[in-house]
Amino acid sequence: MNFGQFGQQFVNGLSLGSIYALVAIGLAMIFGILRLINFAHGEVLMLGAFATYFYARSGLPFLVVAVLAVLTTVVIGLVMERVAYRPTRGAPDVALLLTSLGVSIALQNAAVLAFSAQPRKFPTPRLIEQQVDLGAGVQISGTNLVTVGVALALMAGLTLFVTRTQLGVSMRATAENVTAAQLMGINITTVIVAAFVIGSVMAGVAGILWGARVGRIEPLMGFIPVLKAFVATVIGGFGSIPGAVLGAYILGFGEIFLVAWLPDALTSYRDAFVFTALILVLLVRPQGILGSTEPEKI
Amino acid sequence: MLILEDVHVAYGAIRAVKGISLEVQDRELVALVGSNGAGKTTTLRAVSGLFRPRPGSIRYDGTDLTKLAPHEIVARGISQSPEGRQIFGSLTVRENLMLGAVRRKDRAKLGDDLDRIFDLFPVLKERIGQAGGTLSGGEQQMLAIGRALMARPRLLLLDEPSLGLAPLLVQRIFDVVARLKAEGVTILLVEQNARKALEVADRGYVLETGRIVLQGPAAELAANPEVERAYLGG
């Protein structure tokens, strides 16, 4: 691998990791507060991609289409919270897990009924499909550049939000200790709703970026990114947002460089390598890289 | 004025509180003493809305607290420094303190209130940017009380503020409690350290396995031979 190829793969890994990170942040945030593994998060991503597809037919500028699509995913996230997760709040973990699996399956099948299982071409704007020459033999796709830029901007915004605003600090407090948060006067419902709004924004954006990356969209497209994001959060330490981001980039780089270095005959096993890595991390550090070893909260 | 009437609280099959009636008048310091497992913490948590009494009534200035969510109870001027401190370990001292004021409407006065907390507990000012989890046990206790005071409570619930502290620190904490009372804060104090609690309190209640077995002026309780034998180690 020469320098140019390495640079290309590096940006590619950064880009894939960025999408995983956006999805993983939503998972980690909702798990941190509700102890809920929201498998339906992948369907929010899928619906964001489909919303973009349908809105793009109107001929509006892509940026406007993207904003409308993300607003749509926010509404979907809010409805999901209200209809499925608020009534089950405080239920045993297994009930929460089954609820989120149920929501996921229901949304997948609703999407198959509504949009058909046929893959559709994602309306990636031509502008960002072009290759950008960075010199020194490094050519990268505009999609990758946009993906990395958008993801970093969103993560920077999230960091500001959770450190500088009262609602953001309340969210961190609630994730750490729900009872104490209630005693402070924090309205837990507000915090949960905020977590779903932020998670849905990230998932919606991830859906658009994933659509642009893969080029086509279909109703089951949410499964793989949410599974990878789940692995990323486990590797990083479940419930820890920095851990989820770290895990996501490890996974993104790992996948890309495995494919680059492995003999062609083995590249189709890349997911097997990902899950082997997961098992190894869990054997050595069950709490994840940045996870704490504190006993489970009551 | 806080009035509890025939409050029962059970979690699962465990009946922790079995018919407690008590009251706290404005500007009064009332101590709730008794051994481990007597139901003291459960009673305080019921006042804060973390547990629903079944049956039983908890009223504060005429408002039925049993119908309110915990954050609405804080908004009515009742804050709590919980047992075991429950500091947000990953948040800074400043963030912990500011969370105590989440429900405050008069945000312009928060700076003055921070100064007041630093006046009570100067060490917190030195630790302002440090994560709560890095503080010593005594400092965490001061932070927990300071955080509850940031709500500018009309009624302060203190749960075991001296638990696990060195004797010198225990004295510091009780000095602060006495000072708060002198400043006119109404306090309901839960303590295993019955001697200290009854020293600062106006009145006291003695709890045993979820029931009130004795009540009266704190000085009388402290002098009661039964209390002395059971709780004061006399």
Interface residues (C-beta under 8 A of the other chain):
Chain A: Q166 V169 S170 R172 A173 E176 N177 T179 A180 A181 Q182 L183 M184 G185 I186 N187 I188
Chain B: S48 G49 L50 A69 P70 H71 V74 A75 S79 Q80 P82 Q86 I87 F88 G89 S90 L91 E95 M98 L99 G100 V102 R103 R147 A151
